Amino acid sequence: MTMPGSIYIIDGARTPFLKARNAPGPFAASDLATAAGSALLSRQRFAPDQLDEVILGCASPSPDEVNIGRVVALRMGCGIKVPGWTVMRNCASGMQALDSAMANIHSGRSQLVLAGGVDALSRAPLLYSDAMVRWFAGWMGARSLGQKLAMVQRFRPGYLAPVIGIMKGLTDPVVGLLMGQTAENLAWKYGISREDMDAFAVESHRRVAAAQDAGHFADELVPLIERDGTVHAADDGLRRDASMAGMAKLKPFFDKKYGRVTPANSSQITDGATWLVLASAAAVERFGLEPMGRIVDSQWAGLEPEQMGLGPVHATTPILQRHGLGLGDLDLIEINEAFAAQVIACLRAWQDADYCRSRLGLQGALGDIDPARLNVGGGAVALGHPVGASGARIVLHLLKALRRSGGKRGIATICIGGGQGGAMLVEAL
């Protein structure tokens, strides 16, 4: 039985998350989103052109994928009348797409929406420096041979040094810190050791391996096929041999002298896409749909950009307060693993009475999260973090895990570059 005003999740699918390997991956972002979305739509009881809209989160579309949401909607066969649009909230772009769909369904403007996120971070561009661009401009403006020779003399080989697009995208422009440096801030704030981070990372890989072996990702994944017939059927960032000894061999990346955050205890640069079908009660009745769950509530929060990893704490807590819940009342919780240090810091912030009183308006510490209920299938440290897709992925995986375990209620939450957090409370049906 449906409840008027509810936002139902009907189904969802994602691509395997493919690890970047220092070269452009085999699929553009639009390829990834089209593959996952086409497979998902093909098994629904409605036609693609019966959608009211398509909303896609993407943090880093390529220059030929402007308004990638519309591009992909057309490629999936949704027809010219179904509007497609793109949202961007950095790491939570996919969750923002879900939230935007919720808002439009609540307002009555839409009844049936395909929403999700995508990024192909391996294809982040290499950019020319400002000096090289200025030299190009001068060269194009030169008319005579003398002017061109003068421009040749002004050229310096250093102009050709590229600006790495993904490093620019992962640097906060307000405080000038890489995201990994914000994780270092939290490690120092909460006394998180290198061993703490590495142990968390090893456990993430162990849980992903166990989930793969148990087939727990099988009903999430849509295989990807390259033009030469190569099939990608599973996430490929997993290191089954992950160990404390192996982790210890890697050096800190973001603070080479004093740091603790390494590539091994950070999320991987990855390509991937995730979609969910959201519907109103009226759409469920009209098409005879069978919901897998519903989104009960959502919340966005802001905090210091240099401590952005605590965003889940600030977004999740208001939801719990509104619904009279504690952390122990959640059957499962997904915290996106941007960095091991960042997830550990969230757990310690909820245990910190002073932080909870001064920053969250609580009377004391919120409490502990049972490790057995947190990221039960592993997380982004092992799976990867295709920025635009991750917020949608953790919602999809959370619902699948709740239904598999017999749980009812869970929260998916994510930190966001720039000093924000997002969270969604979901119920399995």
Phi and psi in degrees as a GROMACS rama.xvg file:
@    title "Ramachandran Plot"
@    xaxis  label "Phi"
@    yaxis  label "Psi"
@TYPE xy
-86.6543  157.254  THR-2
-116.296  123.096  MET-3
-55.0801  138.554  PRO-4
90.1076  -11.2234  GLY-5
-77.2812  150.09  SER-6
-107.055  110.297  ILE-7
-96.2066  140.23  TYR-8
-99.7806  118.896  ILE-9
-88.427  -43.8338  ILE-10
-166.412  168.195  ASP-11
-161.687  160.144  GLY-12
-157.856  154.931  ALA-13
-143.488  161.883  ARG-14
-80.5694  162.204  THR-15
-57.9553  145.992  PRO-16
-88.5039  119.545  PHE-17
-105.974  124.748  LEU-18
-70.7609  133.023  LYS-19
-66.58  139.524  ALA-20
-127.796  50.0674  ARG-21
60.8873  29.1325  ASN-22
-162.265  156.459  ALA-23
-56.6474  133.004  PRO-24
-71.1334  172.455  GLY-25
-73.3138  -11.5007  PRO-26
-128.244  134.802  PHE-27
-74.8139  165.095  ALA-28
-57.8614  -41.6937  ALA-29
-66.2619  -31.9187  SER-30
-63.1899  -45.1274  ASP-31
-62.9313  -48.6957  LEU-32
-66.0174  -38.29  ALA-33
-65.7992  -42.7913  THR-34
-62.5731  -49.8959  ALA-35
-66.798  -42.683  ALA-36
-68.2559  -40.1406  GLY-37
-63.3968  -43.0184  SER-38
-64.5179  -41.5847  ALA-39
-64.0195  -46.3212  LEU-40
-67.3117  -30.4881  LEU-41
-64.8794  -21.3322  SER-42
-103.827  13.1105  ARG-43
-93.4676  163.798  GLN-44
-87.1732  3.97601  ARG-45
-123.559  158.876  PHE-46
-83.4253  152.696  ALA-47
-55.0452  -33.9002  PRO-48
-79.0178  0.883991  ASP-49
-91.8433  -3.4901  GLN-50
-64.7275  149.116  LEU-51
-85.8104  -29.5694  ASP-52
-168.201  162.496  GLU-53
-123.697  126.716  VAL-54
-125.115  123.611  ILE-55
-126.508  126.61  LEU-56
-87.5144  136.55  GLY-57
-155.58  125.445  CYS-58
-88.9376  -25.8641  ALA-59
-143.096  66.4459  SER-60
-70.0291  153.415  PRO-61
-76.6051  164.147  SER-62
-58.928  -25.303  PRO-63
-95.5096  14.8995  ASP-64
-124.559  35.3869  GLU-65
-61.8493  134.635  VAL-66
48.6897  61.9686  ASN-67
-59.7726  -26.457  ILE-68
-60.1933  -42.0119  GLY-69
-72.1675  -41.2343  ARG-70
-56.0371  -48.7499  VAL-71
-70.0984  -38.6583  VAL-72
-56.9329  -43.6596  ALA-73
-67.4013  -40.5697  LEU-74
-67.9635  -26.6166  ARG-75
-82.624  -3.10279  MET-76
84.4584  24.4745  GLY-77
-75.0542  -12.8138  CYS-78
87.8826  165.407  GLY-79
-73.0585  -20.04  ILE-80
-86.2811  -13.0991  LYS-81
-88.0776  113.615  VAL-82
-69.5436  142.311  PRO-83
-127.869  135.341  GLY-84
-147.288  167.047  TRP-85
-121.786  139.853  THR-86
-122.484  156.227  VAL-87
-142.41  115.513  MET-88
-135.935  52.6913  ARG-89
46.4567  -126.484  ASN-90
-61.404  -21.2707  CYS-91
-104.238  22.3823  ALA-92
-59.6287  -40.9596  SER-93
-66.1352  -38.2143  GLY-94
-69.3127  -35.4745  MET-95
-62.9552  -37.5315  GLN-96
-60.4325  -42.4368  ALA-97
-63.5461  -42.9297  LEU-98
-64.7182  -39.6114  ASP-99
-64.99  -38.9173  SER-100
-63.5198  -42.9227  ALA-101
-56.5705  -46.6945  MET-102
-60.8368  -42.4904  ALA-103
-71.3728  -33.4857  ASN-104
-69.468  -43.0647  ILE-105
-59.5625  -37.2507  HIS-106
-76.2649  -14.1888  SER-107
89.4732  -0.462206  GLY-108
-74.6119  -25.3753  ARG-109
-135.111  155.614  SER-110
-122.189  -29.1676  GLN-111
-139.785  117.904  LEU-112
-134.476  138.837  VAL-113
-100.779  121.217  LEU-114
-137.984  146.64  ALA-115
178.603  -155.68  GLY-116
-153.695  161.098  GLY-117
-156.81  151.129  VAL-118
-159.221  143.525  ASP-119
-116.334  82.0117  ALA-120
-69.16  -21.9961  LEU-121
-64.079  -19.0463  SER-122
-100.886  13.104  ARG-123
-56.5517  133.61  ALA-124
-75.0491  155.083  PRO-125
-91.5244  131.43  LEU-126
-112.647  152.669  LEU-127
-76.0886  147.158  TYR-128
-69.8485  162.513  SER-129
-59.0338  -37.1886  ASP-130
-62.2838  -41.5232  ALA-131
-68.1722  -39.3746  MET-132
-63.4388  -41.8973  VAL-133
-64.196  -38.0825  ARG-134
-65.3296  -43.1292  TRP-135
-57.0513  -44.6763  PHE-136
-60.3044  -41.7546  ALA-137
-65.3864  -40.0194  GLY-138
-63.578  -44.1299  TRP-139
-67.3504  -26.545  MET-140
-84.7026  -12.8953  GLY-141
-71.3339  131.159  ALA-142
-107.047  -44.4389  ARG-143
-90.8756  165.715  SER-144
-62.5204  -39.241  LEU-145
-62.1095  -41.0701  GLY-146
-65.15  -38.9685  GLN-147
-68.0403  -39.8707  LYS-148
-63.123  -38.4118  LEU-149
-62.176  -39.4982  ALA-150
-66.6548  -37.4601  MET-151
-60.67  -41.4362  VAL-152
-66.4275  -28.5829  GLN-153
-79.5629  -17.1248  ARG-154
-66.2602  140.013  PHE-155
-125.261  134.327  ARG-156
-54.6768  -29.7123  PRO-157
-62.2966  -20.25  GLY-158
-60.4074  -26.8863  TYR-159
-79.4564  -8.29861  LEU-160
-62.1786  121.653  ALA-161
-77.0231  155.222  PRO-162
-95.8163  120.419  VAL-163
-78.4462  112.793  ILE-164
-57.8654  -42.0881  GLY-165
-68.5554  -31.008  ILE-166
-68.8132  -35.8402  MET-167
-65.1042  -42.895  LYS-168
-66.7231  -27.0528  GLY-169
-96.5931  13.8537  LEU-170
-112.486  126.603  THR-171
-71.5474  121.902  ASP-172
-74.8468  -15.5031  PRO-173
-84.8321  -47.9594  VAL-174
-101.647  -6.42196  VAL-175
70.8763  24.1667  GLY-176
-110.411  138.633  LEU-177
-65.9536  153.354  LEU-178
-56.6983  -37.6143  MET-179
-63.4273  -31.0836  GLY-180
-69.7881  -32.3269  GLN-181
-67.6183  -32.2408  THR-182
-67.0849  -37.2302  ALA-183
-61.1344  -39.4382  GLU-184
-56.8402  -43.5408  ASN-185
-70.8682  -34.4044  LEU-186
-61.1635  -42.3903  ALA-187
-70.8133  -39.0217  TRP-188
-60.6088  -40.5892  LYS-189
-110.639  13.1192  TYR-190
60.3645  39.7704  GLY-191
-84.6921  118.953  ILE-192
-81.8493  165.195  SER-193
-60.0497  -39.288  ARG-194
-64.61  -37.3873  GLU-195
-59.5193  -47.9332  ASP-196
-64.4434  -46.2416  MET-197
-65.0761  -39.1888  ASP-198
-63.6061  -40.2039  ALA-199
-61.5922  -43.5268  PHE-200
-64.5428  -43.4575  ALA-201
-59.367  -42.8667  VAL-202
-65.5498  -36.1776  GLU-203
-60.7524  -45.408  SER-204
-64.1237  -40.35  HIS-205
-62.3284  -42.6099  ARG-206
-69.2585  -38.4195  ARG-207
-63.6869  -43.3189  VAL-208
-59.7432  -44.7005  ALA-209
-63.6498  -39.8337  ALA-210
-66.84  -40.7065  ALA-211
-61.6844  -46.898  GLN-212
-64.3052  -31.4646  ASP-213
-84.9336  -2.60892  ALA-214
76.32  20.7827  GLY-215
-75.707  -13.8823  HIS-216
-97.8747  -7.88317  PHE-217
-59.4732  -41.0334  ALA-218
-84.8718  2.29125  ASP-219
-94.2632  -31.7699  GLU-220
-91.8383  143.149  LEU-221
-116.917  118.748  VAL-222
-61.03  149.837  PRO-223
-107.598  139.813  LEU-224
-125.709  122.491  ILE-225
-75.7265  167.754  GLU-226
-60.9919  -30.2333  ARG-227
-86.0423  5.58658  ASP-228
93.9296  -3.97062  GLY-229
-62.8444  129.763  THR-230
-106.078  132.321  VAL-231
-112.862  105.567  HIS-232
-106.116  -9.66073  ALA-233
-144.154  157.973  ALA-234
-60.4488  136.113  ASP-235
-113.675  10.0867  ASP-236
-86.3001  -9.31442  GLY-237
-63.1557  134.811  LEU-238
-113.746  100.711  ARG-239
-67.7639  -19.8672  ARG-240
-95.8304  14.9658  ASP-241
-57.7131  132.647  ALA-242
-149.192  162.012  SER-243
-62.0536  -39.1387  MET-244
-63.6539  -42.4287  ALA-245
-66.5322  -41.9235  GLY-246
-60.6154  -38.4169  MET-247
-64.8993  -18.8262  ALA-248
-75.3574  -21.5075  LYS-249
-83.4088  141.222  LEU-250
-92.2109  152.365  LYS-251
-55.8338  142.398  PRO-252
-103.388  -38.4076  PHE-253
-91.7917  -25.1654  PHE-254
-138.179  90.0054  ASP-255
-67.0822  -23.1498  LYS-256
-91.0313  -46.454  LYS-257
-116.862  -3.59382  TYR-258
-76.0076  170.066  GLY-259
-129.459  -13.7094  ARG-260
-86.4001  124.434  VAL-261
-121.071  167.518  THR-262
-57.9276  -29.8234  PRO-263
-74.2458  -28.3804  ALA-264
-105.643  23.8468  ASN-265
-120.038  161.337  SER-266
-67.9519  152.56  SER-267
-87.3753  150.833  GLN-268
-76.0848  122.139  ILE-269
-145.533  156.376  THR-270
-109.823  137.577  ASP-271
178.12  165.449  GLY-272
-141.656  149.118  ALA-273
-140.623  138.731  THR-274
-130.061  150.61  TRP-275
-134.516  147.367  LEU-276
-97.9103  120.836  VAL-277
-110.884  142.524  LEU-278
-145.706  149.977  ALA-279
-80.1204  168.607  SER-280
-58.803  -39.022  ALA-281
-62.8399  -41.2816  ALA-282
-68.3881  -37.4063  ALA-283
-58.4449  -45.367  VAL-284
-67.7289  -43.998  GLU-285
-61.3945  -43.8991  ARG-286
-100.758  1.20236  PHE-287
64.6249  42.6458  GLY-288
-82.4187  157.604  LEU-289
-120.478  95.3463  GLU-290
-64.5636  144.656  PRO-291
-93.3004  -15.2955  MET-292
179.011  -176.022  GLY-293
-141.883  152.005  ARG-294
-90.193  119.001  ILE-295
-87.3166  -39.4496  VAL-296
-162.296  161.763  ASP-297
-146.787  160.553  SER-298
-154.736  141.038  GLN-299
-118.437  147.951  TRP-300
-144.734  154.59  ALA-301
-119.884  151.071  GLY-302
-157.278  -175.55  LEU-303
-59.6986  128.749  GLU-304
-56.3454  -32.8431  PRO-305
-74.6005  -5.48436  GLU-306
-128.276  36.8293  GLN-307
-59.5124  -25.2991  MET-308
-63.5346  -16.7834  GLY-309
-85.3014  5.13898  LEU-310
-52.0294  -41.763  GLY-311
-57.5193  -34.3338  PRO-312
-62.9063  -44.1258  VAL-313
-76.9303  -25.8522  HIS-314
-87.2714  -36.4896  ALA-315
-74.192  -41.0144  THR-316
-57.5593  -46.1493  THR-317
-60.3946  -34.9553  PRO-318
-62.9559  -46.8203  ILE-319
-58.9243  -41.2675  LEU-320
-64.9334  -43.4531  GLN-321
-61.0842  -32.7808  ARG-322
-104.671  8.72483  HIS-323
63.0061  38.6755  GLY-324
-113.735  154.505  LEU-325
-112.486  171.338  GLY-326
-59.273  -33.4546  LEU-327
-71.3586  -11.8318  GLY-328
-86.0565  -6.63547  ASP-329
-88.1885  130.395  LEU-330
-71.0848  -38.1452  ASP-331
-145.831  154.862  LEU-332
-140.869  137.872  ILE-333
-113.526  118.721  GLU-334
-112.91  116.599  ILE-335
-58.8427  131.459  ASN-336
-89.3633  71.8681  GLU-337
-61.2138  -43.5402  ALA-338
-145.868  145.845  PHE-339
-57.9093  -41.8866  ALA-340
-60.1141  -36.279  ALA-341
-68.8307  -42.2935  GLN-342
-67.0912  -44.4329  VAL-343
-60.1232  -40.7359  ILE-344
-61.9219  -39.074  ALA-345
-60.7926  -44.9934  CYS-346
-61.9917  -40.2716  LEU-347
-74.6021  -30.4871  ARG-348
-64.4556  -41.5375  ALA-349
-66.9434  -22.6005  TRP-350
-87.9501  -9.34048  GLN-351
-92.6493  106.939  ASP-352
-60.9643  -40.8172  ALA-353
-63.3109  -44.5955  ASP-354
-64.6337  -42.808  TYR-355
-64.4193  -36.7747  CYS-356
-73.0556  -48.2773  ARG-357
-78.4262  -31.7973  SER-358
-108.679  -24.6114  ARG-359
-112.455  -5.87713  LEU-360
71.6516  24.1416  GLY-361
-94.1  165.916  LEU-362
-80.3125  -19.8651  GLN-363
-171.692  -165.643  GLY-364
-60.5833  141.091  ALA-365
-74.9048  -33.2287  LEU-366
126.43  -166.601  GLY-367
-102.79  157.451  ASP-368
-110.065  128.169  ILE-369
-62.3615  120.65  ASP-370
-54.7702  -28.3669  PRO-371
-69.7556  -14.5184  ALA-372
-104.639  -1.47692  ARG-373
-104.366  123.079  LEU-374
46.5014  60.1888  ASN-375
-65.6694  -24.4421  VAL-376
-104.708  24.1739  GLY-377
79.5293  -170.264  GLY-378
-157.72  -158.601  GLY-379
-67.297  -23.2069  ALA-380
-58.4146  -35.6911  VAL-381
-99.7524  -34.3306  ALA-382
-87.0972  -29.438  LEU-383
102.014  164.756  GLY-384
-134.403  77.4226  HIS-385
-73.0721  97.7489  PRO-386
-39.8715  -53.2927  VAL-387
-66.6099  -23.6471  GLY-388
-92.1075  -21.818  ALA-389
-64.9034  -40.3897  SER-390
-61.6413  -36.4065  GLY-391
-75.3663  -36.3728  ALA-392
-61.055  -44.7554  ARG-393
-68.6038  -29.1624  ILE-394
-68.2459  -45.9592  VAL-395
-61.1386  -49.4291  LEU-396
-64.8984  -38.1245  HIS-397
-59.3095  -47.2816  LEU-398
-64.2119  -41.6314  LEU-399
-61.2444  -42.9331  LYS-400
-67.7652  -38.6571  ALA-401
-61.9559  -46.6603  LEU-402
-65.6081  -36.9541  ARG-403
-68.7392  -36.6262  ARG-404
-91.6036  -7.54154  SER-405
82.4539  10.3561  GLY-406
-76.5581  164.326  GLY-407
-112.72  -46.1876  LYS-408
-126.005  138.58  ARG-409
-155.351  163.87  GLY-410
-124.204  134.778  ILE-411
-107.96  130.085  ALA-412
-143.892  152.944  THR-413
-149.594  142.355  ILE-414
-86.5958  156.749  CYS-415
-135.552  126.878  ILE-416
-55.3794  137.509  GLY-417
103.595  -5.19248  GLY-418
87.9658  59.3787  GLY-419
-143.028  167.969  GLN-420
-143.274  152.142  GLY-421
-133.392  149.218  GLY-422
-150.52  148.834  ALA-423
-135.377  131.866  MET-424
-94.8931  124.298  LEU-425
-125.563  156.175  VAL-426
-126.584  134.03  GLU-427
-82.3276  147.237  ALA-428
